[in-house]
Amino acid sequence: MKKIVKVIVFNLLMILVILALLEGIMYTLVHQPKILKHCPKNIRDSIGYLYAFGERRVIQFTPDCARHDPDLGYTLKPGTCVFSANEFSNRYKVNHQGLRDDEKSLQKPDIIVVGDSYAMGWGVNQEETFAQVLEKKSGLSVLNAAIASYGTAREMIMLGRLETGRLKYLVIQYCENDFDENREFLLKGNRLHTMSQEEYRRYTELNLQPKDYYLGKYLAMKLEKKWKGFRKPKEKKQAVVTDKDDVDLFINAIMNGPVDLSKVQIIVLEALGKDDFDRTFIRRLNERASQGNYPPYIKNMITLDITKIITRDHYYVLDDHWTEEGHEAIGDSLWKIVHSSDRAGGG
């Protein structure tokens, strides 16, 4: 009997040792991205899940950095704040319009950049965003009007708040997750529906929930994920269907914005995750815009295929955003487009 007890105790101890070892490995990889970078993709993805749901916060629901806006849901909060994560820590200097740029850039800019967290510069310092790279290389006044999680519809509404009298170029950074917002914009008669102040408060509370480490945290997260996979999924509320695809919805949001863009050269790039380089949005946008029955400012838009200029090495390991080098490459490519367009137009 004593022998059986010893065997059981030994096996339990071995299980505890193995579990502790697994927890230690996961903890190390979450907090040491340089090591994670050399791991196989399936491990990177697994650790990325732990980071995204166990560590990561979002700037748009961080009170020091953002505020509710009745027409747009939220903007950044004027002033300064620091936004940090496992792989970066950056200071934000926000102008009175709630944009990550200085007050001077609001005064009749030559170029405006709109987009979401990628263009805003999530993970890089202010002077390292591709908008600032473009400004330095071109010598033109560039306003970075991108805000995390904005879709094309909100970007156009924000554009309506800005001085566009001298605007020559509008750089639009698209992202796959713009689809839902652009679809809702169309279905609601080209009107924007945004969250109330109460909804914004609830999201902020969720974002601020403690994410401190405790012993066994990552094992618990893995078990919870497995358990959810076994459970019968809840029936999702069916979204209202439209026959418009992502390209149609994107063009519709631009054409139904509050700003006359007929004399503005539009440049479009798509922010891709480091494992999403096979997306076809840019190619289909090129085809649709040039062949469709659209006004000249749509037919003549210029697209930038970022898969030609950046690689996986231009992304953070845990956080799926561009590093300083990624922004530099994109800013340089945009400058070449602007320079070429100015020369062709005699500017």
Summary of the structure (lengths in Angstrom):
residues: 347
radius of gyration: 23.1
end to end distance: 92.1
largest distance: 94.1
contacts: 1056
relative contact order: 0.13
helix: 48%
strand: 14%
